[in-house]
Amino acid sequence: MIKAGEIRSMSEEDILKSVEDKKKELLELRCSVALGDDVNPMQVKTLRREIAKLLTILNEKKIAGGVK
C-alpha cells in the first residue's frame, strides 16, 4: 500500500502514470475473477483504495496549484 506522504512527493505526471498502472492491474484481476481463477478479494479492495488515494491527492494538488 502506498503511503500518502510518498504520493504527495510524486509529480502529477507520476501520479497519473501510477493510476493508469493500477487501473490496468485492477482490470487484469477482474478478468481473472471472471475466468474463475483464485483471486484474493482483498487485492481488488486494496487496488481500488490505492487508486482512490492517488486520485484524491492529485485533486488536492490541482486545487492547491490553482489557489497559488
Secondary structure, DSSP 8 states (H G I E B T S, - for coil): ---HHHHHTS-HHHHHHHHHHHHHHHHHHHHHHHTT----HHHHHHHHHHHHHHHHHHHHHHHHHHH-
